[in-house]
Amino acid sequence: MSAGSKHARSDGEDQSVRAAKKLKKTDQPADAPADSDPASLKAEKKRKEKKEKKDKKDKKEKREKKQKKDKSEDEPATETPDATTEAESTPNPVAKKEKKDKKDKKDKKAKREKQASDDSAESAPKPTLQNGNGVSNGNGTAVTESAPATNGAPAQRNGASYKYHQTKALDAVSEGEIQEYLKKQEIAVSDPSGTKLRPVLQFSHLPSSTLLSKSPFASFTAPTTIQAASWPFALSGCDVIGIAETGSGKTMAFSLPCVEALASSPKPKHSKGDRTAYARAVVVSPTRELAMQTHAAMSSLASLVGLSAVCLYGGAPKDDQRALLRKNNGADIIVATPGRLKDFLAEGCVSLSDVMFAVLDEADRMLDKGFEEDIKLILGSCPPREKRQTLMFTATWPTSVRGLAEGFMVDPVKVTIGNRTRAGGDENGEGNGTVELQANSRIEQKVEVVDPRGKEQRLLELLKDAQKGSAKNDRVLVFCLYKKEAVRVEQFLERRGIRVASIHGDLRQDQRTRSLEAFKAGTTTVLVATDVAARGLDIPEVKLVINVTFPLTIEDYVHRIGRTGRAGKTGKAITLFTEHDKAHSGSLVNILRAANQPVPDELLKFGTTVKKKAHDSYGAFFKDVDLSKKGTKITFD
Ligand SMILES: Nc1ncnc2c1ncn2[C@@H]1O[C@H](COP(=O)(O)OP(=O)(O)OP(=O)(O)O)[C@@H](O)[C@H]1O
């Protein structure tokens, strides 16, 4: 306030106010003696009345303010996406206040949707609400309808200007059809922000974009279930955990949102002299072959909109990869195995400071003990989780990694495909690694309990049987647990005239690549592998998977057999089970039962109790190590 205005106001003050002011200055007590000057008393009375009135008003305002504050502090805990419970959590009976509270809540929700990163980190995700069939309606609630329009989708936290919206084509689909799809495909969505997004049943339901105008899905007829259900959230900029069976198209489920986000945001500028290679998206894969495969898939999508992708993996010359990185100051997308990426980060030739999109493929494997520290370092080199979008995809999601996962994410939306009811329990009736674990239901699973000494002979019989007559060129993938075992089995088969190749950690990378290429091309029809080939590899037309030795974890079993029966096809898996594997009998029985597969009596004899996860870490056994480096620790494969 200016001095002039101050002066003008004091000039306009009437006498009584001045008298009252004077009184105030002399600090007369409220119970002033009765023999005071009558004029002063009158002024004092007036002042007192005015003060009381003001105090009353202040008090009322203060009370209302406090009530409002208390209410808003309560909200994150009481708010649910279900409209009914939202109303129930508002107990104030005064209509006016109720209206005000509702408005506050609405404003708050809108603010939260806009600034997910600011306030979502603190609130815990709400569990998926399920209906009687164990299937949610896709909104995180069982009974409410999915939103008719979703232009209120959260803003992109990662900075991309791509805006997901529900298209008119998707609007036109009836709610009944949406509900039927959600139920039939067993889609469960747990969405902490309560954003109601319909699945995109057709590619034409996606909002148009430069990328889509290039018809990247010309060879497919419709999105797979995980794509349909997770795309709306991932395209909206939400963090997403996607859990769906092996071979269900998870790679494209994270690739499309990644490329759309990058294509719609400007590349950060760096000085020409800067020798560091910057990336805007990073995808981490547990094995070299999977990294290469994912890189190929992402590259072909990214190149449609002029984006580049580079693959960094161990066992190959660093110089070549460095040269690729230095071209154009990096790449839009880096697909990498953790070890090599860590090396480049340590050298300072790669920076992840521009990363707006991070993906952990085979997320449970990446978060397991063998890789946990690497992942902490890699994600720690990216902008904080509030400033990037983080996606995790896998077919198996053991409880052991869930807490860790959410620590890297902001209010992740969890999209689960398949009726993953709790299977079994341990001696105390508690959950274990088998919770929500499900094998691909199109795979015929057979378990043979055999004498350990007769395994190789039985393998030979099974192979001969599988490749007889017109099936002589059918591809068969044979899994062993140890590298030495794989070498022995390969030699055994070779000596008996089988066209066989192998892939395991004792081979040089070029040998591994050659074996895989020969198997893909059909020049060798049998591939003997350790668990380096268990996850993610998408080899066309693998008709049969044979487990010569049971893997270390039941999750690995699910991934191994998942090399067949991909992209909607059927497949077959035969497991030779011996008394040495009896610790896994209970969890295997659960997997077989959940997939309606026969359970042999000999297997039941080993017991149906599900033991606590036998191995905390798969990592020590099939973590890819760079053989060009001097070994510092012994690895078992
Ligand atoms: N919408 C689609 N329609 C038909 N096939 C598809 C579709 N999307 C992807 N595919 C194909 O499905 C196959 C399996 O996909 P992908 O490798 O992504 O599976 P995945 O779910 O990641 O499996 P895993 O759990 O074993 O890693 C691939 O050959 C891929 O090209």
The ligand as an SDF file (V2000), in Angstrom:
LIG
                    3D

 31 33  0  0  0  0  0  0  0  0999 V2000
   -1.1280  -58.3920  -32.1710 N   0  0  0  0  0  0  0  0  0  0  0  0
   -0.4690  -59.4770  -32.5190 C   0  0  0  0  0  0  0  0  0  0  0  0
   -1.0600  -60.4410  -33.2600 N   0  0  0  0  0  0  0  0  0  0  0  0
   -0.4030  -61.5630  -33.6070 C   0  0  0  0  0  0  0  0  0  0  0  0
    0.8730  -61.8220  -33.2540 N   0  0  0  0  0  0  0  0  0  0  0  0
    1.5080  -60.9060  -32.5200 C   0  0  0  0  0  0  0  0  0  0  0  0
    0.8840  -59.6840  -32.1160 C   0  0  0  0  0  0  0  0  0  0  0  0
    1.7610  -58.9790  -31.3970 N   0  0  0  0  0  0  0  0  0  0  0  0
    2.8940  -59.6940  -31.3400 C   0  0  0  0  0  0  0  0  0  0  0  0
    2.7590  -60.8510  -32.0130 N   0  0  0  0  0  0  0  0  0  0  0  0
    3.7600  -61.9140  -32.2100 C   0  0  0  0  0  0  0  0  0  0  0  0
    3.6840  -62.8080  -31.0930 O   0  0  0  0  0  0  0  0  0  0  0  0
    4.9460  -63.4250  -30.8920 C   0  0  0  0  0  0  0  0  0  0  0  0
    5.2840  -63.4070  -29.4230 C   0  0  0  0  0  0  0  0  0  0  0  0
    5.4550  -62.0770  -29.0160 O   0  0  0  0  0  0  0  0  0  0  0  0
    6.4930  -61.6740  -27.8690 P   0  0  0  0  0  0  0  0  0  0  0  0
    7.8150  -62.2740  -28.1510 O   0  0  0  0  0  0  0  0  0  0  0  0
    6.3970  -60.2260  -27.7030 O   0  0  0  0  0  0  0  0  0  0  0  0
    5.8600  -62.4440  -26.6370 O   0  0  0  0  0  0  0  0  0  0  0  0
    6.0900  -62.2410  -25.0850 P   0  0  0  0  0  0  0  0  0  0  0  0
    4.7690  -62.0950  -24.4720 O   0  0  0  0  0  0  0  0  0  0  0  0
    7.0820  -61.1670  -24.8740 O   0  0  0  0  0  0  0  0  0  0  0  0
    6.7080  -63.6510  -24.6830 O   0  0  0  0  0  0  0  0  0  0  0  0
    7.7070  -64.0640  -23.4870 P   0  0  0  0  0  0  0  0  0  0  0  0
    6.9190  -64.0190  -22.2200 O   0  0  0  0  0  0  0  0  0  0  0  0
    8.1260  -65.4350  -23.8340 O   0  0  0  0  0  0  0  0  0  0  0  0
    8.8090  -63.0720  -23.5010 O   0  0  0  0  0  0  0  0  0  0  0  0
    5.9450  -62.6650  -31.7500 C   0  0  0  0  0  0  0  0  0  0  0  0
    6.2750  -63.4570  -32.8460 O   0  0  0  0  0  0  0  0  0  0  0  0
    5.2000  -61.4230  -32.1850 C   0  0  0  0  0  0  0  0  0  0  0  0
    5.5940  -60.9810  -33.4570 O   0  0  0  0  0  0  0  0  0  0  0  0
  1  2  1  0
  2  3  1  0
  2  7  2  0
  3  4  2  0
  4  5  1  0
  5  6  2  0
  6  7  1  0
  6 10  1  0
  7  8  1  0
  8  9  2  0
  9 10  1  0
 10 11  1  0
 11 12  1  0
 11 30  1  0
 12 13  1  0
 13 14  1  0
 13 28  1  0
 14 15  1  0
 15 16  1  0
 16 17  2  0
 16 18  1  0
 16 19  1  0
 19 20  1  0
 20 21  2  0
 20 22  1  0
 20 23  1  0
 23 24  1  0
 24 25  2  0
 24 26  1  0
 24 27  1  0
 28 29  1  0
 28 30  1  0
 30 31  1  0
M  END
$$$$
